[in-house]
Protein backbone atom coordinates (compact mmCIF):
# COMPACT_ATOMS: atom_id res chain seq x y z
CA UNK A 1 0.00 0.00 0.00
CA UNK A 2 1.50 3.31 -1.10
CA UNK A 3 1.48 6.30 1.24
CA UNK A 4 -0.04 9.47 -0.19
CA UNK A 5 1.79 12.74 0.48
CA UNK A 6 0.47 16.29 0.31
CA UNK A 7 3.71 17.55 -1.26
CA UNK A 8 3.86 17.36 -5.05
CA UNK A 9 6.37 18.22 -7.77
CA UNK A 10 6.49 22.00 -8.28
CA UNK A 11 5.40 22.91 -4.73
CA UNK A 12 7.37 25.45 -2.70
CA UNK A 13 8.61 24.00 0.59
CA UNK A 14 10.54 25.24 3.62
CA UNK A 15 13.31 23.04 5.03
CA UNK A 16 12.62 22.53 8.76
CA UNK A 17 15.57 20.28 9.68
CA UNK A 18 19.15 19.59 8.60
CA UNK A 19 22.01 21.69 7.23
CA UNK A 20 19.72 23.76 4.99
CA UNK A 21 17.20 24.55 7.76
CA UNK A 22 15.21 27.74 7.11
CA UNK A 23 15.69 27.80 3.33
CA UNK A 24 12.80 27.63 0.88
CA UNK A 25 12.99 25.69 -2.37
CA UNK A 26 10.95 24.21 -5.18
CA UNK A 27 10.36 20.43 -5.27
CA UNK A 28 11.78 18.89 -8.45
CA UNK A 29 10.98 15.24 -7.69
CA UNK A 30 9.01 13.19 -5.14
CA UNK A 31 10.29 9.70 -4.29
CA UNK A 32 7.09 8.27 -2.77
CA UNK A 33 8.36 4.74 -2.11
CA UNK A 34 11.33 6.04 -0.09
CA UNK A 35 9.41 8.96 1.50
CA UNK A 36 11.89 11.54 0.20
CA UNK A 37 11.90 14.65 -2.00
CA UNK A 38 14.55 16.34 -4.13
CA UNK A 39 14.55 20.15 -3.99
CA UNK A 40 16.30 22.77 -6.15
CA UNK A 41 19.63 23.80 -4.60
CA UNK A 42 19.13 21.85 -1.35
CA UNK A 43 21.47 19.16 0.05
CA UNK A 44 24.14 19.49 -2.65
CA UNK A 45 26.78 16.74 -2.73
CA UNK A 46 29.97 16.56 -4.79
CA UNK A 47 30.02 13.32 -6.80
CA UNK A 48 33.08 11.92 -8.57
CA UNK A 49 32.25 10.75 -12.11
CA UNK A 50 34.30 8.72 -14.55
CA UNK A 51 34.68 9.92 -18.13
CA UNK A 52 31.68 8.85 -20.24
CA UNK A 53 29.58 10.13 -23.13
CA UNK A 54 27.66 12.43 -20.78
CA UNK A 55 30.79 13.67 -18.92
CA UNK A 56 33.67 13.69 -21.43
CA UNK A 57 36.38 14.72 -18.97
CA UNK A 58 34.98 13.14 -15.81
CA UNK A 59 35.82 14.90 -12.53
CA UNK A 60 33.39 16.23 -9.95
CA UNK A 61 29.74 17.28 -10.34
CA UNK A 62 27.31 18.89 -7.88
CA UNK A 63 24.25 16.69 -7.36
CA UNK A 64 21.05 17.38 -5.41
CA UNK A 65 20.45 14.54 -2.96
CA UNK A 66 17.09 13.43 -1.52
CA UNK A 67 15.86 14.85 1.80
CA UNK A 68 13.30 13.09 4.00
CA UNK A 69 9.74 14.31 3.42
CA UNK A 70 9.27 14.83 7.18
CA UNK A 71 12.00 17.51 7.08
CA UNK A 72 10.08 19.78 4.70
CA UNK A 73 6.90 21.81 5.15
CA UNK A 74 4.69 23.10 2.34
CA UNK A 75 4.67 26.89 1.95
CA UNK A 76 1.50 28.56 0.70
CA UNK A 77 1.82 30.93 -2.21
Biotite code that builds the C-alpha atoms (Angstrom):
import biotite.structure as struc

atoms = struc.array([
    struc.Atom([0.000, 0.000, 0.000], chain_id="A", res_id=1, res_name="UNK", atom_name="CA", element="C"),
    struc.Atom([1.496, 3.312, -1.099], chain_id="A", res_id=2, res_name="UNK", atom_name="CA", element="C"),
    struc.Atom([1.479, 6.295, 1.238], chain_id="A", res_id=3, res_name="UNK", atom_name="CA", element="C"),
    struc.Atom([-0.042, 9.473, -0.189], chain_id="A", res_id=4, res_name="UNK", atom_name="CA", element="C"),
    struc.Atom([1.788, 12.741, 0.476], chain_id="A", res_id=5, res_name="UNK", atom_name="CA", element="C"),
    struc.Atom([0.470, 16.291, 0.309], chain_id="A", res_id=6, res_name="UNK", atom_name="CA", element="C"),
    struc.Atom([3.706, 17.554, -1.256], chain_id="A", res_id=7, res_name="UNK", atom_name="CA", element="C"),
    struc.Atom([3.857, 17.359, -5.054], chain_id="A", res_id=8, res_name="UNK", atom_name="CA", element="C"),
    struc.Atom([6.372, 18.225, -7.768], chain_id="A", res_id=9, res_name="UNK", atom_name="CA", element="C"),
    struc.Atom([6.489, 21.995, -8.281], chain_id="A", res_id=10, res_name="UNK", atom_name="CA", element="C"),
    struc.Atom([5.405, 22.907, -4.725], chain_id="A", res_id=11, res_name="UNK", atom_name="CA", element="C"),
    struc.Atom([7.372, 25.455, -2.701], chain_id="A", res_id=12, res_name="UNK", atom_name="CA", element="C"),
    struc.Atom([8.609, 24.000, 0.588], chain_id="A", res_id=13, res_name="UNK", atom_name="CA", element="C"),
    struc.Atom([10.539, 25.238, 3.618], chain_id="A", res_id=14, res_name="UNK", atom_name="CA", element="C"),
    struc.Atom([13.310, 23.044, 5.033], chain_id="A", res_id=15, res_name="UNK", atom_name="CA", element="C"),
    struc.Atom([12.616, 22.532, 8.756], chain_id="A", res_id=16, res_name="UNK", atom_name="CA", element="C"),
    struc.Atom([15.575, 20.277, 9.682], chain_id="A", res_id=17, res_name="UNK", atom_name="CA", element="C"),
    struc.Atom([19.145, 19.589, 8.599], chain_id="A", res_id=18, res_name="UNK", atom_name="CA", element="C"),
    struc.Atom([22.008, 21.691, 7.233], chain_id="A", res_id=19, res_name="UNK", atom_name="CA", element="C"),
    struc.Atom([19.720, 23.764, 4.987], chain_id="A", res_id=20, res_name="UNK", atom_name="CA", element="C"),
    struc.Atom([17.196, 24.552, 7.756], chain_id="A", res_id=21, res_name="UNK", atom_name="CA", element="C"),
    struc.Atom([15.209, 27.737, 7.112], chain_id="A", res_id=22, res_name="UNK", atom_name="CA", element="C"),
    struc.Atom([15.688, 27.798, 3.334], chain_id="A", res_id=23, res_name="UNK", atom_name="CA", element="C"),
    struc.Atom([12.801, 27.627, 0.884], chain_id="A", res_id=24, res_name="UNK", atom_name="CA", element="C"),
    struc.Atom([12.992, 25.687, -2.366], chain_id="A", res_id=25, res_name="UNK", atom_name="CA", element="C"),
    struc.Atom([10.947, 24.207, -5.182], chain_id="A", res_id=26, res_name="UNK", atom_name="CA", element="C"),
    struc.Atom([10.360, 20.428, -5.268], chain_id="A", res_id=27, res_name="UNK", atom_name="CA", element="C"),
    struc.Atom([11.783, 18.886, -8.448], chain_id="A", res_id=28, res_name="UNK", atom_name="CA", element="C"),
    struc.Atom([10.984, 15.240, -7.693], chain_id="A", res_id=29, res_name="UNK", atom_name="CA", element="C"),
    struc.Atom([9.011, 13.191, -5.145], chain_id="A", res_id=30, res_name="UNK", atom_name="CA", element="C"),
    struc.Atom([10.285, 9.704, -4.288], chain_id="A", res_id=31, res_name="UNK", atom_name="CA", element="C"),
    struc.Atom([7.093, 8.275, -2.769], chain_id="A", res_id=32, res_name="UNK", atom_name="CA", element="C"),
    struc.Atom([8.364, 4.738, -2.113], chain_id="A", res_id=33, res_name="UNK", atom_name="CA", element="C"),
    struc.Atom([11.329, 6.037, -0.090], chain_id="A", res_id=34, res_name="UNK", atom_name="CA", element="C"),
    struc.Atom([9.412, 8.955, 1.495], chain_id="A", res_id=35, res_name="UNK", atom_name="CA", element="C"),
    struc.Atom([11.889, 11.541, 0.199], chain_id="A", res_id=36, res_name="UNK", atom_name="CA", element="C"),
    struc.Atom([11.899, 14.648, -1.996], chain_id="A", res_id=37, res_name="UNK", atom_name="CA", element="C"),
    struc.Atom([14.546, 16.336, -4.134], chain_id="A", res_id=38, res_name="UNK", atom_name="CA", element="C"),
    struc.Atom([14.546, 20.154, -3.993], chain_id="A", res_id=39, res_name="UNK", atom_name="CA", element="C"),
    struc.Atom([16.296, 22.770, -6.146], chain_id="A", res_id=40, res_name="UNK", atom_name="CA", element="C"),
    struc.Atom([19.628, 23.797, -4.596], chain_id="A", res_id=41, res_name="UNK", atom_name="CA", element="C"),
    struc.Atom([19.130, 21.853, -1.347], chain_id="A", res_id=42, res_name="UNK", atom_name="CA", element="C"),
    struc.Atom([21.472, 19.164, 0.046], chain_id="A", res_id=43, res_name="UNK", atom_name="CA", element="C"),
    struc.Atom([24.135, 19.489, -2.652], chain_id="A", res_id=44, res_name="UNK", atom_name="CA", element="C"),
    struc.Atom([26.784, 16.740, -2.727], chain_id="A", res_id=45, res_name="UNK", atom_name="CA", element="C"),
    struc.Atom([29.972, 16.557, -4.787], chain_id="A", res_id=46, res_name="UNK", atom_name="CA", element="C"),
    struc.Atom([30.023, 13.324, -6.803], chain_id="A", res_id=47, res_name="UNK", atom_name="CA", element="C"),
    struc.Atom([33.080, 11.924, -8.575], chain_id="A", res_id=48, res_name="UNK", atom_name="CA", element="C"),
    struc.Atom([32.251, 10.747, -12.111], chain_id="A", res_id=49, res_name="UNK", atom_name="CA", element="C"),
    struc.Atom([34.300, 8.718, -14.550], chain_id="A", res_id=50, res_name="UNK", atom_name="CA", element="C"),
    struc.Atom([34.680, 9.924, -18.130], chain_id="A", res_id=51, res_name="UNK", atom_name="CA", element="C"),
    struc.Atom([31.677, 8.854, -20.239], chain_id="A", res_id=52, res_name="UNK", atom_name="CA", element="C"),
    struc.Atom([29.576, 10.132, -23.126], chain_id="A", res_id=53, res_name="UNK", atom_name="CA", element="C"),
    struc.Atom([27.665, 12.434, -20.778], chain_id="A", res_id=54, res_name="UNK", atom_name="CA", element="C"),
    struc.Atom([30.791, 13.667, -18.918], chain_id="A", res_id=55, res_name="UNK", atom_name="CA", element="C"),
    struc.Atom([33.667, 13.693, -21.431], chain_id="A", res_id=56, res_name="UNK", atom_name="CA", element="C"),
    struc.Atom([36.379, 14.716, -18.971], chain_id="A", res_id=57, res_name="UNK", atom_name="CA", element="C"),
    struc.Atom([34.981, 13.145, -15.810], chain_id="A", res_id=58, res_name="UNK", atom_name="CA", element="C"),
    struc.Atom([35.824, 14.899, -12.534], chain_id="A", res_id=59, res_name="UNK", atom_name="CA", element="C"),
    struc.Atom([33.389, 16.228, -9.950], chain_id="A", res_id=60, res_name="UNK", atom_name="CA", element="C"),
    struc.Atom([29.743, 17.283, -10.342], chain_id="A", res_id=61, res_name="UNK", atom_name="CA", element="C"),
    struc.Atom([27.310, 18.892, -7.884], chain_id="A", res_id=62, res_name="UNK", atom_name="CA", element="C"),
    struc.Atom([24.254, 16.688, -7.363], chain_id="A", res_id=63, res_name="UNK", atom_name="CA", element="C"),
    struc.Atom([21.047, 17.381, -5.413], chain_id="A", res_id=64, res_name="UNK", atom_name="CA", element="C"),
    struc.Atom([20.447, 14.539, -2.960], chain_id="A", res_id=65, res_name="UNK", atom_name="CA", element="C"),
    struc.Atom([17.086, 13.427, -1.516], chain_id="A", res_id=66, res_name="UNK", atom_name="CA", element="C"),
    struc.Atom([15.859, 14.847, 1.797], chain_id="A", res_id=67, res_name="UNK", atom_name="CA", element="C"),
    struc.Atom([13.303, 13.093, 4.002], chain_id="A", res_id=68, res_name="UNK", atom_name="CA", element="C"),
    struc.Atom([9.739, 14.315, 3.417], chain_id="A", res_id=69, res_name="UNK", atom_name="CA", element="C"),
    struc.Atom([9.269, 14.827, 7.176], chain_id="A", res_id=70, res_name="UNK", atom_name="CA", element="C"),
    struc.Atom([12.000, 17.508, 7.079], chain_id="A", res_id=71, res_name="UNK", atom_name="CA", element="C"),
    struc.Atom([10.080, 19.784, 4.697], chain_id="A", res_id=72, res_name="UNK", atom_name="CA", element="C"),
    struc.Atom([6.897, 21.810, 5.152], chain_id="A", res_id=73, res_name="UNK", atom_name="CA", element="C"),
    struc.Atom([4.689, 23.101, 2.340], chain_id="A", res_id=74, res_name="UNK", atom_name="CA", element="C"),
    struc.Atom([4.673, 26.894, 1.947], chain_id="A", res_id=75, res_name="UNK", atom_name="CA", element="C"),
    struc.Atom([1.503, 28.563, 0.703], chain_id="A", res_id=76, res_name="UNK", atom_name="CA", element="C"),
    struc.Atom([1.823, 30.927, -2.215], chain_id="A", res_id=77, res_name="UNK", atom_name="CA", element="C"),
])
